Amino acid sequence: MKKITKSIDLEYHSFMSTQKPMGGARPGAGRKPRVAGAPATQSVSIKLSEEQKAKLHQLGGAPWVRDKIDKAKVPTPKE
């Protein structure tokens, strides 16, 4: 039994030593640089029901939300 295990181990190690390593720096990898002059953005997370998520997608997703926020008037505080 040890002989079979050794044979399998040797085959596995031989196979693994011929493979290219995983990970590491690769050309074109990583986040792309921001376009010069474009405003910085931040990620925001909200919780929605499945129905709300579907409706948001139909309405236009994140661009639709950004447009609504830009067009909304900020309420003035009551004294």
Buried (B, 14 or more C-beta within 10 A) or exposed (E): EEEEEEEEEEEEEEEEEEEEEEEEEEEEEEEEEEEEEEEEEEEEEEEEEEEEEEEBEEEEEEEEBEEEEEEEEEEEEEE
